[in-house]
């Protein structure tokens, strides 16, 4: 019944459109018009077959997923749920599982990372066809929304290269580590913004998207690259051995773009008044995102380190002061 009604409505609309668009003709004697001419200008109502074709064309615009697409979408959804659970629970075990999964699945299996190429597409308003890239749109949606809510959660949980460097940090002995002096680090973080602006400017001038291969190392998960690219990657990973998260902190164009967006984030890390003088979290932060009482949201990747310290009543000065004051009040009450 609904199909017949839809066909009738479409037929009526098409007829009205045809009649309304016909140019006005001066009044003439019907006898002066040849029969063949009258027949040639007579409107023809669309048949039911024509309406069926129109309906089929509309249905063709609706994305259809085959079994492999559904499996891919479900796997990505499950991984993103795992990433959120590890973030909400502040669980080191879940975080480790998330990073390992990110390197294996998001990196080597799917090669599905937010890239400088996607920023180029945003600049020229060119996006992949939704019907064939539903999983990609889910990842982009998650990245933008999570960044708007919490900051650079994608960088700290989902990005395969970021996960790789964090796993390296847990394996490599701390005696190999070298921390840049604060005065140099505060300037070095702006290099990634210069790279972002330079890459976008080069793309706008030349239209060459392949510059991304020499700016970001994400291509490594495809195991394809030139000798120059592999040499640059080797030097980058060797540098990461000594300076933790070197690429993510100082060179990542995607991280700089998300850092700009994270300045609008809603839910930020809380700070106690004792944070004005305590340096515990600042020393523990492996991203250099804490400067005294201030957290640089553009550099913070929500790695959990400081938030875990906040909840530790045996280490956090805030809780230790509360305990001390509580004992004083109890002693005064006894006296």
ZAVO-774532 format. One record per atom (N, C-alpha, C, O): z negated, x negated, y negated; residue in one letter. Coordinates in steps of 0.2 Angstrom, whole numbers, plus 2048, in hexadecimal, padded with zeros to 3 digits. Atoms other than C-alpha are relative to their C-alpha. Example, Ala and Ser with C-alpha at 12.3 -4.5 7.8 and 13.67 -1.06 7.14 Angstrom:
% ZAVO-774532
8007FC806A/7D97C2816A/8007FC7FAA/7FD7F77FBA/801804806S/7DC7BC805S/7FD8047FBS/7FC8017F5S/
END
This chain:
% ZAVO-774532
8007FC806X/800800800X/8007FC7FAX/8047FD7F5X/801804806X/7FB7F27F4X/8077FC7FFX/8097FB7F9X/7F9803801X/80C7E97F8X/8058047FDX/8098027F9X/7FB7FB803X/8167F97F4X/7FF8017F9X/8038017F5X/8017FF807X/80D7FB7E4X/8027FA7FCX/8057FB7F6X/7FE806803X/80F7E97DFX/8088007FFX/80A7FE7F9X/7F9800801X/8227EB7E2X/8028057FBX/8078037F7X/7FE7FA805X/8237FB7D8X/7FF7FD7F9X/8037FE7F5X/802802807X/81A7F37C9X/8057FA7FEX/8077FB7F8X/7FC805802X/8257E47CAX/8078027FEX/80B8007FAX/7FA7FD801X/8357EE7CBX/8008047F9X/8058037F6X/8007FC806X/8307F97BCX/8007FB7FAX/8037FC7F5X/800805805X/82C7E97B2X/8067FD7FFX/8097FB7F9X/7FA803800X/83C7E17B6X/8058057FDX/80A8027F8X/7FB7FB803X/8467F17B1X/7FF8007F9X/8038007F5X/802800807X/83C7F27A1X/8027FA7FCX/8057FA7F6X/7FF806803X/83F7E079DX/8088007FFX/80A7FE7F9X/7F9800801X/8527E27A0X/8028057FBX/8078037F7X/7FE7FB805X/8547F2796X/7FE7FE7F9X/8027FE7F4X/802802806X/8497EB788X/8047FA7FDX/8057F97F7X/7FD806802X/8537DB787X/8078017FFX/80B7FC7FCX/7F97FF801X/8647E3786X/8028017F9X/7FE8057F6X/7FF7FF807X/86C7E2775X/8038077FEX/80680A803X/7FE7F9802X/86F7F276BX/8078007FFX/80A7FB7FCX/7F9800800X/8817F876CX/8018067FBX/7FD80B7FBX/7FE7FA804X/88980475FX/802806804X/805805809X/7FE7FA7FCX/88C816764X/808800800X/80B8007FBX/7F97FF7FFX/89D81876BX/802806805X/7FD808809X/7FE7FA7FCX/8A7826774X/8007FD807X/8047F8808X/8008027F9X/8A4824787X/8077FF803X/8087FB807X/7FA8007FDX/8B682778AX/8047FA7FEX/8097F8801X/7FD806802X/8BB818780X/7FE7FA804X/8017F4803X/8028067FCX/8B280C78CX/803801807X/80280680AX/7FD8007F9X/8BB80879CX/7FA800805X/7F57FE804X/8058007FBX/8B280C7ACX/7FD7FA802X/7F77F9804X/8028077FDX/8B27FA7B2X/7FB7FD7FBX/7F67FA7FDX/805803805X/8A97F57A1X/7FA803801X/7F4800800X/8067FD800X/89C8027A3X/7FC7FE806X/7F67FD806X/8048027FAX/8987FD7B5X/7FE7F87FFX/7F97F7802X/802807801X/8977EA7AFX/7FA8007FCX/7F67FB7FDX/806800804X/88A7EE7A3X/7FA804802X/7F48047FFX/8067FC7FEX/87F7FA7ADX/7FB7FC803X/7FD7F7808X/8068047FEX/86E7F37B1X/7FF801808X/80080780AX/8018007F8X/86B7EF7C4X/7F8800801X/7F57FA800X/8078007FEX/8597F37CAX/7FF7FB806X/8037FB80AX/8018057FAX/8527E57D5X/7FE803806X/7FA808806X/8017FD7F9X/8517E87E7X/7F97FE803X/7F67F9800X/8078027FDX/8417E77F2X/8017F9803X/7FC7F5803X/7FF8077FEX/8497D77F9X/7FF7FB7FBX/7FC7F67FCX/801804806X/8497D07E8X/7F97FF7FEX/7F77F97FDX/807800802X/8377D47E5X/7FD7FC805X/7F87F9804X/8048057FBX/8327CC7F6X/8017F97FEX/7FD7F57FFX/7FF807802X/83A7BC7F0X/7FC7FE7FBX/7F97F87FBX/804801806X/8317BD7E0X/7F87FF803X/7F57FA800X/8078017FDX/8207BF7EAX/8007FA804X/7FA7F7803X/8008067FCX/8257B17F6X/7FF7FA7FBX/7FC7F57FDX/800805804X/8287A67E7X/7F97FF7FDX/7F67F97FCX/806800802X/8177AA7E0X/7FB7FD805X/7F77F9803X/8058027FAX/80E7A77F1X/8017F8801X/7FD7F5803X/7FE8077FFX/8177967F2X/7FC7FB7FBX/7FB7F67FCX/803804805X/80E7907E2X/7F87FF802X/7F57FB7FFX/8078007FEX/7FD7937EBX/7FF7FA805X/8037FA80AX/8008067FBX/7F77827F3X/7FE802807X/7FA807808X/8027FE7F9X/7F7783806X/7FE7F9803X/8027F4802X/8038067FDX/7ED776810X/801800807X/80080580BX/7FF8017F9X/7F2770821X/7F97FD803X/7F57FC7FFX/8068027FCX/7E576A82EX/7FE7F97FDX/7F87F87FDX/801807803X/7E6758828X/7FD8007F9X/7F87FD7F8X/802800807X/7E375D816X/7F9803800X/7F48017FCX/8067FD800X/7D476881BX/7FB7FB803X/7F57FA800X/8058057FEX/7CC75A825X/7FF7FA7FBX/7F97F87FAX/801805805X/7CF74D817X/7FB8037FAX/7F77FF7F8X/8047FD806X/7C775980AX/7F9801803X/7F48007FFX/8077FF7FDX/7B875D816X/7FD7F9800X/7F77F87FFX/8038077FFX/7B574A819X/7FE7FE7F9X/7F97FB7F8X/802802807X/7B6746806X/7FA8047FDX/7F58027FAX/8067FC803X/7AA755802X/7FA7FE804X/7F57FE800X/8068027FCX/79E74F810X/7FD7F97FDX/7F77F87FCX/802807803X/79E73D808X/7FD8017F9X/7F87FE7F8X/8037FF807X/79B7447F6X/7F9803801X/7F58027FDX/8077FD7FFX/78C74F7FDX/7FB7FA802X/7F67FA7FFX/8058067FEX/78573F805X/7FE7FC7FAX/7F97FA7F9X/801804806X/7877367F5X/7FB8037FBX/7F68007F8X/8047FC804X/77E7447EBX/7F9800803X/7F47FF800X/8067FF7FDX/7707457F8X/7FC7F9800X/7F67F97FEX/803806801X/76D7327F7X/7FD7FF7F9X/7F87FC7F8X/802800807X/76C7347E4X/7FA8047FFX/7F58027FCX/8067FB802X/7607437E4X/7FA7FE804X/7F47FE801X/8068027FCX/75573C7F2X/7FD7F97FEX/7F77F8800X/802806802X/75472B7EBX/7FE7FC807X/7FA7F8807X/8028037FAX/7557257FDX/8057F9801X/80B7FA800X/7FC8067FFX/75A713800X/804800806X/80A7FD807X/7FC7FF7FAX/760717812X/8068047FFX/80C802801X/7FB7FC801X/76B72580CX/8057FC7FBX/80B7FD7FCX/7FB803804X/77271A7FEX/8047FA803X/80A7F9802X/7FC8057FCX/77670C80AX/805803804X/80B800805X/7FB7FD7FCX/77F718815X/8068037FCX/80C8027FEX/7FA7FE805X/78971F806X/8047FA7FEX/80A7FB7FEX/7FC805802X/78E70E801X/8057FD806X/80A7FB805X/7FC8027FBX/794709812X/805805802X/80B802803X/7FB7FB7FFX/79D719814X/8057FF7FBX/80B8007FCX/7FB801806X/7A5716803X/8057FB801X/80B7FB801X/7FB8067FFX/7AC705808X/805802805X/80B800805X/7FC7FF7FAX/7B270B819X/8058067FFX/80B8057FFX/7FB7FA801X/7B971C815X/8048017FAX/80A8017FAX/7FD800806X/7BC71D803X/8057FA7FEX/80A7FB7FBX/7FC806801X/7C370B803X/8057FF805X/80B800803X/7FB8037FBX/7CB705812X/804806804X/80A805805X/7FD7FB7FDX/7CF71681AX/8058047FCX/80A8057FDX/7FC7FC804X/7D572180CX/8027FC7F9X/8077FE7F7X/7FE803806X/7D67157FDX/8008047FAX/8048047F6X/8017FB805X/7D07237F2X/7FB7FE7FBX/7F58007FCX/804802806X/7C971C7E2X/8038027FAX/8098037F9X/7FE7FF807X/7C97217D0X/8037F97FDX/8007F47FDX/7FD807802X/7D57147C9X/8038017F8X/8038067F5X/7FD801807X/7DD70E7B8X/806804800X/8088077FBX/7FA7FC800X/7ED7177BEX/7FE8077FEX/80280A7FBX/8027F9802X/7E47287BCX/7FE8007F9X/8008067F6X/801800807X/7DF7237ABX/8078007FCX/8078047F7X/7F97FF803X/7F17207A7X/803807800X/8068097FCX/7FE7F97FFX/7F57317AEX/7FD8057FBX/8008097F8X/8047FC805X/7E87397A3X/8037FF7F9X/8048037F5X/7FD801806X/7F0730794X/8068037FEX/8088067F9X/7F97FD801X/801737797X/800807803X/80580A803X/8007F97FDX/7FB74779EX/804801806X/807807806X/7FC8007F9X/8037447AFX/7FB800806X/7F87FB807X/8047FF7FAX/7FA74A7BEX/803801806X/809804806X/7FC7FE7F9X/7FE74B7D1X/800807801X/7FC80B7FEX/8007F97FEX/80375B7D8X/7FA803803X/7F8800809X/8077FE7FDX/7F37657DCX/801802807X/7FD80080BX/7FF7FE7F9X/7FB76C7ECX/7FF7FB805X/7FD7FC80BX/8008067FBX/7FC75B7F4X/7FB7FB7FFX/7FA7F6802X/805805802X/7ED7537ECX/7F98037FFX/7F68017FAX/8077FC801X/7DE75F7EEX/7FA7FB800X/7F67FB7FCX/8058047FFX/7D37517F4X/7FF7FB7FAX/7FA7FA7F7X/801804806X/7D77467E5X/7FD8047FAX/7F98017F6X/8037FC805X/7D37547D9X/7F9801801X/7F58017FCX/8077FF7FEX/7C37577E2X/7FC7F97FEX/7F67FA7FBX/804806802X/7BE7447DFX/8007FF7F9X/7FB7FE7F6X/800800807X/7C37457CDX/7FB8047FDX/7F88037F8X/8047FB802X/7BA7557CAX/7F87FD801X/7F47FE7FCX/8078037FFX/7AA74D7D2X/7FE7FB7FBX/7F97FA7F9X/801806804X/7AC73D7C8X/7FE8027F9X/7F98007F6X/8017FE807X/7AD7467B7X/7FA8047FFX/7F68037FBX/8067FC801X/7A07537BAX/7F97FC801X/7F57FD7FEX/8068047FFX/7937477C2X/7FF7FB7FAX/7F97FA7F9X/801804806X/79673B7B3X/7FD8047FBX/7F98017F7X/8037FC805X/7937497A7X/7F9802801X/7F58037FCX/8077FD7FEX/78374E7B0X/7FB7FA800X/7F67FA7FDX/8058057FFX/77B73D7B5X/8027F97FDX/7FE7F47FDX/7FD806802X/78672F7AFX/8047FD805X/808801809X/7FB8037FCX/7907227B9X/7FE800807X/7FD7FB80BX/8017FF7F9X/78B7297CAX/8057FE804X/8047FB80AX/7FA8027FCX/79C7267D0X/8007F8802X/8017F6807X/8008087FFX/79B7137CDX/7FA7FE805X/7FB7F9808X/8058027FCX/78A7127D6X/800802807X/7FC80080BX/8007FC7F9X/78E71D7E5X/806800803X/8077FF809X/7F97FE7FDX/7A07217E8X/8057FB800X/8097FA805X/7FB805801X/7AB7137E2X/7FF7FB806X/7FA7F8807X/8008057FAX/7AF7087F2X/7FF7F97FEX/7FB7F5801X/801807802X/7B06F87E8X/7F97FF7FDX/7F67FA7FFX/807800802X/7A06FB7DFX/7FB800806X/7F67FC805X/8048007FAX/7986FF7F0X/8007F9803X/7FB7F7806X/7FF8067FDX/79F6EF7F7X/7FC7FA7FCX/7F87F6800X/804805804X/7976E47E9X/7F9801801X/7F57FC801X/8077FE7FFX/7876ED7EBX/7FD7FE807X/7F87FB808X/8018037F9X/7876E97FEX/7FF7F9800X/7FB7F6803X/800807800X/78B6D77FAX/7F97FE7FDX/7F67F97FFX/806801804X/77C6D77EEX/7FA800805X/7F57FC804X/8067FF7FBX/7706DC7FDX/8017FB805X/7FC7F9808X/8008057FAX/7776CF809X/8007F97FDX/7FC7F5800X/800806802X/7796C07FEX/7F97FE7FDX/7F68027FAX/807802802X/7696B67FBX/7FF7FF7F9X/8047FE7F5X/8017FF807X/7616B87EAX/8017F97FDX/8027F87F7X/800806803X/7616A57E8X/8077FE7FDX/8077F97F9X/7F9801802X/7746A57E5X/8018047F9X/8068027F6X/7FF7FC805X/7726B17D7X/7FF7FC7F9X/7FB7F87F8X/801802806X/7756AD7C5X/8018057FBX/8058097FBX/8007FB805X/7716B87B6X/8027FE7FAX/7FF7F97F7X/7FE802807X/77A6B77A6X/7FB8007FBX/7F78057FBX/805800805X/76F6B3797X/8018077FCX/8078097FCX/8007F9803X/76B6C478EX/8058007FAX/8098057FAX/7FC800806X/7756BF77EX/807800802X/80C8027FFX/7F98007FDX/7856BC789X/801806803X/807809803X/7FF7FA7FCX/7836CB794X/8018067FBX/80580A7FDX/7FF7FA805X/7816D7785X/8078007FDX/80A8057FBX/7F9800803X/7926D177FX/805801806X/80B803805X/7FC8007FBX/79A6CF790X/802807803X/807809805X/7FF7F97FEX/7986E2794X/8068037FCX/8098087FEX/7FB7FD804X/7A56E6786X/8077FD803X/80C800800X/7F98027FEX/7B36DC78FX/804806804X/80A806803X/7FD7FB7FCX/7B66EB79BX/8048057FBX/8098087FDX/7FD7FB805X/7BA6F678BX/8067FD7FDX/80B8017FCX/7FA804802X/7C66E9785X/805801805X/80B802803X/7FB8007FAX/7CF6E9796X/802807800X/808808801X/7FE7F97FFX/7CF6FC796X/8058027FAX/80B8047FBX/7FB7FF806X/7D76FD784X/8067FC801X/80C7FF7FFX/7FA8047FFX/7E36EF788X/804802805X/80B802804X/7FC7FE7FBX/7E96F6798X/8038077FEX/8098087FFX/7FD7FA803X/7EC707790X/8057FF7FBX/80A8027FBX/7FC802805X/7F46FF782X/8077FE803X/80C7FF801X/7FA8037FDX/8006F578DX/804806803X/80A806803X/7FC7FB7FDX/804705797X/8048047FBX/80A8067FCX/7FD7FC805X/80870F787X/8067FC7FEX/80B7FF7FCX/7FB804803X/813701781X/8067FF806X/80C7FF804X/7FB8027FBX/81C6FC792X/802806805X/807806808X/7FF7FB7FBX/81A70B79DX/7FE7FE807X/80080180CX/8018047FAX/8156FF7ABX/7F9802803X/7F47FF800X/8077FE7FDX/8077077B6X/7FD7FA805X/7F87FA806X/8028057FBX/8076F87C2X/7FC7FA7FDX/7F97F6801X/804804803X/7FD6EE7B6X/7F9800803X/7F57FC803X/8067FE7FEX/7EE6F67BEX/7FE7FB806X/7F87F9807X/8018047FBX/7F06EA7CDX/7FD7F97FEX/7F97F6802X/803807803X/7EB6DB7C2X/7FA8017FCX/7F77FC7F9X/8067FE804X/7DD6E47B9X/7FA802805X/7F4801803X/8067FE7FCX/7D36EC7C7X/8027FE808X/8087FE80AX/7FF8037F9X/7D16E67DAX/800806805X/80080480BX/8017FB7FBX/7D16F77E2X/806800805X/80580380BX/7FA8007FCX/7E26F47EAX/7FE7FC807X/8017FC80CX/8028047FAX/7D96E87F6X/7FE804806X/7FF80280CX/8027FB7FAX/7D46F7801X/807802804X/80680480AX/7F97FF7FDX/7E76F9805X/8027FA804X/8077FA808X/7FF8067FDX/7E76E780BX/8077FD7FEX/80B7FA802X/7F9802803X/7F86E4801X/7FF7FD7F9X/7FC8007F5X/800803806X/7FA6D97F3X/8047F9800X/8057F6805X/7FC807801X/8036C97ECX/7FB7FB801X/7F57FC801X/804806800X/7FC6B87EDX/7FC7FF7FAX/7F67FD7FAX/804801806X/7F76B87DBX/7FA805800X/7F48047FEX/8057FA800X/7ED6C97DEX/7FB7FE805X/7F57FF803X/8058027FCX/7E46C27EDX/7FC7FA7FEX/7F67FA7FFX/803806803X/7E06B27E4X/7FB8027FBX/7F58007FAX/8047FD805X/7D96BC7D6X/7FA804803X/7F4803800X/8057FC7FCX/7CF6C77E2X/7FB7FB803X/7F57FC802X/8048057FDX/7C86B87EBX/7FB7FD7FAX/7F57FC7FBX/804803806X/7C26B07DAX/7FB8057FEX/7F58047FCX/8057FB802X/7BA6C17D5X/7FA801805X/7F5802803X/8067FF7FCX/7B06C37E5X/7FC7FA801X/7F67FB802X/805806801X/7AA6B17E4X/7FC8007FAX/7F67FE7FBX/804800806X/7A46B47D3X/7FB805801X/7F58057FFX/8057FB7FFX/79B6C47D9X/7FB7FD805X/7F5800804X/8058037FDX/7926B97E5X/7FA7FD7FCX/7F47FE7FEX/805803804X/7896B17D7X/7FE8047FAX/7F88047F8X/8027FB806X/7896BE7C9X/801807803X/80780A804X/8007F97FDX/7856CF7D1X/8048057FCX/8048067F6X/7FC7FB802X/7916DD7CFX/8047FE7F9X/8058027F5X/7FD803806X/79B6D27C3X/8068057FEX/8068067F8X/7FA7FC802X/7AB6DD7C3X/7FE8077FDX/8008097F8X/8027F9802X/7A26EE7C1X/7FC7FF7F9X/7FD8047F5X/804801806X/7976E77B3X/8047FE7FAX/8038007F4X/7FC803805X/7A46DE7A9X/8078017FFX/80A8007FAX/7F8800800X/7B66E17AEX/803807802X/809808801X/7FD7FA7FDX/7B86F37B5X/8028057FAX/7FE8077F7X/7FD7FB805X/7C36FE7AAX/7FE807801X/7FC80B7FDX/8027F97FEX/7BF70E7B4X/7F88007FEX/7F68067FBX/8077FF802X/7AC70A7B1X/7FF8007F9X/7FA8047F7X/8007FF807X/7AF70879FX/8018077FDX/7FE8097F9X/7FF7F9801X/7B771979EX/7FB804801X/7F98097FDX/8067FC7FEX/7A97217A7X/7FA7FE7FCX/7F68037FBX/805802804X/79D71779DX/8008047F9X/7FB8067F7X/7FF7FC806X/7A472078DX/7FE807801X/7FB80A7FDX/8017F97FEX/7A3731796X/7F8801801X/7F68067FFX/8078007FEX/79172D79CX/7FC8017FAX/7F68037FAX/8047FF806X/78B72D78AX/7FF8077FEX/7FA8097FAX/8017F8801X/78D74078AX/7FC803806X/7FB809806X/8037FE7FAX/78374179BX/7F98047FEX/7F68037F9X/8067FB802X/77574F79BX/7FA7FD803X/7F57FD7FFX/8068017FCX/7687497A8X/8007F8800X/8037F5804X/801807800X/7627377A4X/7FA7FE803X/7F5802804X/8068037FDX/75572C7ABX/7FA8007FBX/7FB7FE7F5X/8067FF804X/7447307A4X/7FC7F97FFX/7FD7F4802X/804806802X/73972379BX/7F98017FEX/7F88067FBX/8077FF801X/72672179AX/7FF7FC7F9X/8037F87F7X/802804806X/71E71B78AX/7FF7F9801X/7FF7F47FDX/8018077FEX/71970B793X/8067FC801X/8067F6801X/7FA8047FFX/72B707795X/8027FC7FAX/8067F77FAX/7FF804806X/72A700783X/7FE7F9801X/8017F57FEX/8028077FFX/7216F1789X/8017FD807X/8017F7808X/7FF8037F9X/7236F079CX/8077FE801X/80C8017FFX/7F98037FEX/7326E67A3X/801800807X/8067FD809X/8008007F9X/7306EA7B5X/807803802X/80B800806X/7F97FD7FEX/7406F67B6X/8067FB7FDX/80B7FB800X/7FB805803X/74A6EA7AAX/8017FA804X/8077F9805X/7FE8057FBX/7486DC7B6X/803802807X/8067FE80AX/7FD7FE7FAX/74C6E67C5X/807803800X/80A803805X/7F97FD801X/75C6EE7BEX/8057FA801X/8057F57FDX/7FA8047FEX/76B6E57C6X/8068017FCX/80B7FD7FDX/7FA7FF804X/7776EC7B9X/7FF7FE7F9X/8047FF7F5X/801802807X/76F6E67A9X/8008067FCX/8028057F6X/7FF7FA804X/76E6F87A3X/7F98027FDX/7F98077F9X/8067FF804X/75C6F779DX/7FE7FB7FBX/7FE7F57FDX/802805805X/7576EF78DX/7FA8027FCX/7FA8077F8X/8067FE803X/7456F1789X/7FF807802X/7FF809808X/8017F87FEX/741704788X/806804800X/806809802X/7FA7FC801X/753708786X/8057FF807X/8057F9809X/7FB8017FAX/75F70C795X/8078017FDX/8098077FAX/7F9800802X/772709791X/803805805X/80580380AX/7FD7FB7FBX/779719799X/8077FE802X/80A800807X/7F98027FEX/78B711798X/8007FB805X/8057FA808X/8008057FBX/7857037A3X/7FC802806X/7FD7FF80CX/8047FE7FAX/77970C7AFX/805804805X/809809803X/7FC7FC7FBX/7817127BFX/7FB804805X/7FD80680AX/8047FC7FCX/77271B7C5X/7FE7FE807X/7FF80180CX/8018037F9X/76E70F7D3X/7F9801803X/7F8800809X/8067FE7FEX/75C7167D5X/7FA7FB7FFX/7F57FC800X/805805800X/7537057D3X/7FA8027FCX/7F48017FEX/8067FF804X/7497097C4X/7FD807801X/7F7808800X/8037F97FEX/74771C7C9X/7FB7FF806X/7F6803806X/8048017FAX/73F7167D9X/7F97FD7FEX/7F47FE800X/806803803X/73370B7CFX/7FC8057FCX/7F68047FCX/8037FB804X/72F7197C4X/7FB804804X/7F5806802X/8047FC7FBX/7287237D3X/7FB7FC804X/7F77FF808X/8058057FCX/71E7147DAX/7FA8007FCX/7F97FC7F7X/807800804X/70C7177D5X/7FC7FA801X/7F77F97FEX/8038067FFX/7087067DBX/8037FA7FCX/8007F57FBX/7FD806804X/7146FC7D0X/8028037F9X/8017FF7F4X/7FE7FE807X/7197077C1X/7FA8017FCX/7F48037FEX/805800805X/70E7047B2X/7FD8077FEX/7F78087FDX/8027FA802X/70E7167ADX/7FB803805X/7F6806803X/8057FD7FBX/70571C7BDX/7FA7FC801X/7F57FE802X/806804800X/6FA70D7BDX/7FB8027FAX/7F58027FBX/8047FE806X/6F47127ACX/7FC806801X/7F78077FFX/8037F97FFX/6F17247B1X/7FA7FF805X/7F5802804X/8068017FBX/6E671E7C0X/7FA7FD7FCX/7F57FF7FDX/806804804X/6DC7127B4X/7FD8057FCX/7F78057FCX/8037FB804X/6D97207A8X/7FC805804X/7F7808801X/8037FB7FBX/6D572C7B6X/7F97FD802X/7F4801802X/8068037FEX/6C87207BCX/7FB7FF7FBX/7F58007FCX/804801806X/6C171D7ABX/7FC8077FFX/7F68087FDX/8027FA801X/6BF7307A9X/7FB802805X/7F6805804X/8047FE7FAX/6B77327BAX/7F97FC7FFX/7F47FF800X/806804801X/6AA7247B6X/7FC8037FAX/7F68037FAX/8047FE806X/6A672B7A5X/7FD807802X/7F78097FFX/8037FA7FEX/6A373C7ADX/7FA7FF804X/7F5803804X/8058017FCX/6977357B9X/7FA7FE7FCX/7F48007FDX/805802805X/68D72C7ABX/7FE8067FCX/7F98057F8X/
END
